[in-house]
Amino acid sequence: TLSSALSRERNAHSAAGTNYWVDFDWDAADVSFAEILESVGELPIPPYLNRDTEESDKTSYQTVYSKIKGSVAAPTAGLH
């Protein structure tokens, strides 16, 4: 699976005490980091729905922000 391509997580680095970044490595040269995130990530849904993310949410629970590949805005962002 793509998630198994992500082999390890390196140390988190701190800059100025408040900002952090993490370096990731993976073994499969033909797999992009975006593909790995897509395979292991979940669409954020509000906690008041009281359920896990469902496959149908990928198409039905969206706003205009999802038109751009890689968008991570929560669907409730479209309400503001």
SULVEN-V993549 format. One record per pair of residues at least 24 apart in sequence whose C-alpha atoms are under 6 Angstrom apart, sorted by the first residue. I is the first residue (numbers start at 1). GAP is how many residues later the second one is. Records with the same first field share a line. If there is no record, write none. Layout:
I = GAP / GAP
//
This chain:
2 = 34
3 = 33
44 = 30
//
